[in-house]
Amino acid sequence: MKRVKKMVAMATVMTMVFNVVMPIGVLAKENTNEYGVLAKNGANFSGSGQIIGDIVINNGTLKYSNSATKHVTGTAHVSPEVKVDKPAQGYIPIEVSEMDKELYSGLFNTNNYPDENSEYFKKTTSEYKDGTQSVYIGWQTNRFDLTDNAYLDTVSFYNGQTFEIHADKNQTTVVRVKHLNVGGEVKVSGDGYVVLYVDELSGGNPGSFNAGGDSSKLTVVFTGKNAGYNNFKEVNANTIAMNATKYTQVNGIFAGNVYTSGNLEFSGDSSITGKVYAPDSKTVLTGSTKIYGQLITDTLEISGGAVVSYKATNGLPSEVEKVVGNLDTENGKTEDGKEETTKKEEVTKPEETTKPSETTKPSETTKPSETTKPDSGNDNKDDDSDKESVEVSVIVPLKMSIRLQDGTVLNNKSSFKIELDKEIKFQMCSNNWDNDTYDDNGNGIAGTVVYTAVVSSTAKKNTYDAASRTFTIAKGDKVLRTDTNNCFMAYRFYFKKGNYNKQTGINSVVNTPLESLSVNLPLGSTITCDAYKEYSRIDSADVFIETADDKTICYKDYYWEY
């Protein structure tokens, strides 16, 4: 078992309601165990950043600004080593009380990550057990269900599609995914617990994890160096990222505890209800971030309208601790105050030198199951070995791509091979403008509509059937032409009260906001767009991409109420 070994000097301790210990001899009021923040090495307040409740500081500096905000509504409990740096004038005083001992920050014991040699996957009834197979939801069905432990290479899905993991009562289902692209809903069902290991996460709004569910039922474990949920709509899950160097959350609603070694950055319009345990991290809270619970960190910088408000929380369920590890708060006691007696399962962690992006794609090694990966048009009961294949060129607008059902991404004037009279599925994608790229790892946005293309041996000309979203390509033409009003629409963004120094941005597409933005977006998708004033975000909207009423034009105007 790997142990994260870094703690401050520990004094004589007492068990607390909130699962953290407080040294005897505190020269302040007795309820300092119910603190909003423990900052081991200092805190810096600016703007209207605020702690609603108490703050405890072991070392470093407590610094606050001449703001109209009272930065700490309760008491700042500081050890004798702490320097209090306050403005000369124009500030609202906060109560400072000296402790004679430092506060113990806890110790998280982390189990290794399960790989293909783990008993979780060797004994599973699932066909996905070695990390080589992938599932692309949406080609034949809009959902994919797991009812037992599983280890997959890639799971990718979009708005309106569901990835459901089931756990019966008294059961913990363990799933590991190397590449998880979430544009739809990760759903948890049953009365048991789900532990989801994720090597690499991409996606975002309207993507969600366990929306509306009990956060104790799902635990997400990030295995890589980067962790967090940027622009996800809703996340109800405990999260562990003890191998991370960075943990970020931009926008969204989050419920559940966070345990991480990475530096924390919370920004935008986001809220977190739970314990945030990051004792070795530099934590930066900006924008209108709200933490309702408790923050344990190394240093804290809080600005803008960010708030930490004390609220009692619960730890990890004991059944989940057996799989992932636990937080010791007092010499072998877990978060609920009980003695740790259960020996965790030791599993082999894969070599850290292997990056997820370097793994072999399942299509190169394993034929996917018909229930998960869609029919690519190459399976037929008859012998098709003598069927003629043709090469089809692709025409898409600038800064767009198409994504074939096997994951292949094609830009303008690229081509693919297909047998005559066979079908192939594809999606429209808006590229990331910074690098003119779409991929399944966070560059660009894939549309939710699935189109069909077939090269006909008898058709005289190319046609498009809107009802079935099918392109019929004549053998003599061999060009797939995606066009406006059928596959995509140019959206032009304006501000009702004038456009000067106001911008629009789209995460993963137009990351640098632009004035009077015009961007091609895939039809039938809901795209989260952000409004900015002087490059400061002022609003966000989920925009459904549709054609204009007048089909003779190729653009649609969108107006911000500013």
Helices and strands as residue ranges (DSSP letters): E 2-3, G 30-33, E 35-39, E 43-45, E 50-52, E 54-57, E 61-63, E 75-78, E 83-85, E 95-98, E 107-110, H 119-122, E 134-136, E 143-146, E 150-157, E 162-166, E 172-182, E 185-189, E 193-203, E 208-209, G 215-217, E 218-222, E 226-230, E 234-236, E 238-241, E 246-255, E 258-260, E 263-285, E 290-302, E 307-310, H 318-324, E 325-328, G 356-358, H 362-365, E 389-395, E 400-404, E 409-410, E 415-419, E 423-430, E 445-446, E 451-456, E 463-465, E 470-474, E 479-481, E 488-495, E 502-506, E 510-514, E 518-522, E 526-533, E 536-544, E 555-560
